[in-house]
Each structure stands twice: as C-alpha cells, then as structure tokens.
Amino acid sequence: MWRTPEVRAEAARLMACFRDAGAIEVEADVLLPADTLLDLYGEDIRARAFTTADPLRGEQMLRPDFTVPVVQMHMAEGAEPARYTYAGKVFRRQEEDPDRETEYLQVGYELFDGADPAGADAEVFARIAGCLQGLPVTATTGDMGLLIAAVDGLSTTARRKAALRRHIWRPARFRALLERYSGRAPVPPTRAALLACEGDPLKGAGKAIGLRTAEEIRDRIAALHEDAAEAPLSGEETRLLSAILSLKGPAEGALKQLRDLAREMASLTPALDRFEARLEALAARGIDAGALEFAGSHGRASMEYYDGFVFAFAADARPELPPVATGGRYDALTGVLGQGNSIPAVGGVIRPGVTLALREGGA
Ligand SMILES: N[C@@H](Cc1c[nH]c[nH+]1)C(=O)O
C-alpha cells in the first residue's frame, strides 16, 4: 500500500504549490522533546504519540505533527510575516482502526501574519483548495473561537467555565458536565456521600497511597462544596450552547442564525465579526463562501491548539479515506511557545497519500 516514489512525487508537487504562494521550505526533527511539547497537542495526541527515552535528552516522541516544531522555530528566529512549507512523515498510534496508517506523509503550509487574520484564514484555505483543484473533495469549516466565546459567555463560575473549556475537545465529557451544571444529571452517589460527610472526610481514611497531598485533597473537597452550592446553569444558556453545537449548513445561513443567538449572548459578537470578515475575505479570493459547509461542532475532534477558524477537506463518496486536508488557526499556541511574544497564525496540511489515491481512483 505504501508506494514511496509515487507518494514522494505527489508530495513534491503539492509542496511546489505552496512554494508558489511564497512559502519557504523548512525541515523539522523527527525526534522532539516530549516533556515540553506533548501537552500542547491535547489528550488525544498525547495518548497516540510514540514516545521513547534518550539517556541525555529525556523523554522524546516521534513528531506527531509539524505545526508545533514550526511554531517553535518561528518564535525563536522568524520575522513577520512568514510563510513556511514542509513535507515529511508524522507518526501517530492507531488503537482502533488497523487500516489507518501509523506513519504518513504530510505537506503543509503555515502563515504567521497578524496584520489581517481574516485575510490570512482565507489565504490558507484558498491556497489548499487551489492545490486540491480537480479532485472530488468537499470542505467543512468550523470555528473553535466561537465555541470558546460561547463557554466564556455563560453566567457561571470561572471554575465551571474552565472545566467546560478544557473538555470542548471531548464531546461526551463536555455533555456530561453540561448536564451536571444545569442540574439535569443527578450528583453521582459517591460525590453526594462525600458532600454529605460532616467533619473531616480524611479522618480515619487510612494511609495515604495516592500522589495528592492531604492539603490538595482538602482543597478539592472545598471546591466541590462550593460548586454544589452554585446555582444551576439556566435552561436558556444550555439550549443556546446546544444550538451552536448542533448547527450545520451553508455558512451564510449559519452566520444569520448565530447572529440571532448572539442577541441572547453578547460574548459571541466579536467571534461572529471575525467569522463574517473571514467569509468576505474568502469571497474576495473567489471562494463561494456563503455556500461553504459550516458545522458548529467541527474541530472538536482535532488538535487542541486550534482556537479560531478550522477546516477539513474530505473525499467525496470515499468515506473509507482519512481527511484529504485539515487545518486551522492557532494564535494561542504561538504565545505558549513564544516566551512572551505571540503572533496570529494559521495553517494546514494535505496528505499526499490520499490525494494520490483520489487521482488514481479515477478522480
Ligand atoms: N498540524 C495539523 C495540521 C495543521 C497545520 N497547520 C495548522 N494545522 C495536523 O497535523 O493535523
């Protein structure tokens, strides 16, 4: 299945397409320090990275993607604006589907430019669409910034918002939290027993065997008491959040519906202004922006560093194939790796193994 020469040639063709946009070619190490970088990917990739240990450098991982090392390189030595392209393998364990590859080639494009974020989103999307021209693919878009703004806009405690934000990428846990915060799910019996306990719950608990100190456990119990005394999330806000998450359809209609929802939640407005500016920038690049598929939940199954525009191109009528291309905006990641500096950035990758399969499949 893995036919290196053909896939390499396809990768070279795609890379030339990114080079034509003014991107400069960069390389990244295959072995990256896991202790400093792995957390930036979030839980899913953390569980799927191949890790190993080096006696001198400590825990290492086979690069799970290029974005993190490219951001690190750019923040250390790059000047703005910058466009980069790269081609190489990434490595991810596959625990569920033996037909999915554990190593595959990616060809990517990353744009660091703070002057016009909507224009940068449109440039990356249109460039990838252009490099895929002629292939039977359909794009879906989303906006993690909108979901983050929706959570931030809830009228509840900072602690509850932080918990919801952390679980945006884990839909089942997010839903469970929402059920609990809105008072629709009963308090689990063990939690109820703990909360009902009078006096010191650690008294007579026996020898400490976990990693947490007694003080940490007491703090956590105090936080649980505080949370239990909190008023439930209103049904209105819970419905609003569900409405955003289940939104699906052409971007133009989605924007209208979201503007309606924003009348009840003003925190959405800045994210919606960015959404609207992006649609205009996409249209200026010849994309039929209003008809682009938008899904409120899109991006919740991808990299946790995305915090704005997200997109994926899927092969039409070939559900067995992995996504042809994926990408998104990751502004906050540049701040995490920038030691005090940050710069708005957006990018995406194409999988040459998949575009090749499409070309050969009579596309
Ligand atoms: N690094 C991402 C794709 C991407 C590139 N730039 C932004 N996003 C991935 O491997 O899924």
PDBQT file of the ligand as one rigid body, heavy atoms in Angstrom, charges set to zero:
ROOT
HETATM    1  N1  LIG A 401      -0.688  20.087  12.165  1.00  0.00    +0.000 N 
HETATM    2  C1  LIG A 401      -2.077  19.820  11.891  1.00  0.00    +0.000 C 
HETATM    3  C2  LIG A 401      -2.500  20.490  10.605  1.00  0.00    +0.000 C 
HETATM    4  C3  LIG A 401      -2.203  21.955  10.610  1.00  0.00    +0.000 A 
HETATM    5  C4  LIG A 401      -1.198  22.618  10.058  1.00  0.00    +0.000 A 
HETATM    6  N2  LIG A 401      -1.348  23.907  10.382  1.00  0.00    +0.000 N 
HETATM    7  C5  LIG A 401      -2.410  24.048  11.099  1.00  0.00    +0.000 A 
HETATM    8  N3  LIG A 401      -2.942  22.858  11.263  1.00  0.00    +0.000 N 
HETATM    9  C6  LIG A 401      -2.311  18.319  11.819  1.00  0.00    +0.000 C 
HETATM   10  O1  LIG A 401      -1.368  17.574  11.730  1.00  0.00    +0.000 OA
HETATM   11  O2  LIG A 401      -3.444  17.901  11.860  1.00  0.00    +0.000 OA
ENDROOT
TORSDOF 0
